[in-house]
Amino acid sequence: MSYAFHDADYTSRCSEKTLQTNDEGFFLSFADNLAEIAGKDWIEKKFGKLKSDRARIKILYDYEPVKKALIEVLSNVRELYRSKSSEKSFACRKEAERSLNENNPLKSLSLFSQSVLQAEKTGENKNVDNGNSLSLGLYGRSRVLMEMEKYDFAQNDIRLALKENLPDNVKGEAYFRLAVCYKATRDDKKADVAFNLAQKLMKEDKGRLLARYRNELRGTIYDKEEEENKVIPTQNEFTVGELLLFNLQMLQFNAHEIYEKVHPANHRFKGSKINYIGVGIYPTVALFNHQCYPSVTRYFVGKNIVVNAIKSMDQDEIVAENYGPIFTKKPLQFRQKSLISRYWFKCECLACTQNWPMLNDLSEESPIRLRCPKEQCKQIFTLPIQNDIVKCAKCESEINLRDRINTIKWCEDQYYLALEKMDAMEPNEGVRILNEALNSFHRISIPPHKATHVAEETLRACYADLGNTFKSPTQIKL
């Protein structure tokens, strides 16, 4: 690559560090050692000429020097894990209960999770909790999850607690919680069965239990020859290795960061932030090309990715997404260096070729550019103009731009109206208003236009609210 913004060292670091931390670690040292044993000549003339991932893995076990090094190391690999402790599990659970009583659900959730992780196998240590530390940790965590309105997760914990021999004296309450979770997730039949079991075990007056049940539901929505042979992969393991290698090679260029929107308890937009929780490979979405001024935005529903257009597009126009550096937030030099180094291409979108200013550098008074009303005509008129009625230099038609000037003003008014809908926590109405106004703008005008780009960011925020969200019970630190 010989692009103006190409930095060979930065490109190398992007490729090497995509899947690594800054710590060298065992596997990176192991890989360097294997490369040294194999030798540069073998790597270039043999390994480097292989066409499939399966062949690349298999040749490591066919070339004796590398095979010997692999087996010597891998045959000594042992599982390493922290031992369980019911005593520590008990202590974490009690601290979690105190935190919950002190109205600190996030700390309580973390402590209950540590209690579950520390718990020994059910029945293994009867000196603590009579051997039931795991079930009690799960049971306790379910209460926190219910208070945070995470009923699916709470439901899973209760079922696991019951499976792990939850003590009889709390089974009635467990089934009561299960009934609440089923009802909150609109599984009425299972809710009824769980409620009847709860009543039977608790032996409580049905009317009183029903009243408590309804109160709980308020605000809810319904892994030496023998050893060597163990190290050499089987055919199935070669297949798994091939798939792992393929996907690891895909990550640098095709992975999408999965996120959820975190918002305070009192407002879905004010004080909200995006929290990245993982990466995924979505083959269809990976086909989208990049532009620094994208046509679409994406959000996540569970592990599924949803792609929505945020502006109207002409027939045969490329439907582009954004790989990270967007023109409204990053300058041209940064975007070009990032894309060349990370994705190995030079971006030639309009925002780059015309070097559009970032959003903060765009003025509210920046000239508005209108399209000629005549179909097929590519003439652009830059406002302000002396007269509304002008003769087009390309199609030579006499045209009146007054309606288009008024439409631009109407679009800007709609952008502000959509912001009011967001403030009122009406994202669906905001989406409707913004789609209509943005479509109108792009039909008659061309970017950049500050108010329009702010509106597009607003639309992205509205769409994100339709995906994975997490309501934080405490104030969010931005």
Secondary structure, DSSP 4 states (H G I P E B T S, - for coil): ---TT--HHHHHHHHHHTT--SS-HHHHHHHHHHHHHH-HHHHHHTGGG--SHHHHHHHHHHSHHHHHHHHHHHTT-----PPP-HHHHHHHHHHHHHHHHTT-HHHHHHHHHHHHHHPPPTTS-TTSGGG-HHHHHHHHHHHHHHHTT-HHHHHHHHHHHHHTT--GGGHHHHHHHHHHHHHHTT-HHHHHHHHHHHHHHHT--HHHHHHHHHHHHTT-----HHHHHHHSPPHHHHHHHHHHHHHHHHHHHHEEEEEEEEEETT-SSTT-EEEEEEEEE-TTGGGPPB-SS-SEEEEEETTEEEEEE-S---TT----B--S--TTTS-HHHHHHHHHHHHS----SHHHHTTPPPGGG--TTSPPEEE-SSTT---EEESP-S-SEEE-TTT--EEE-HHHHHHHHHHHHHHHHHHHHHHTT-HHHHHHHHHHHHHHHHHHEES--HHHHHHHHHHHHHHHHTS-EEEESS----
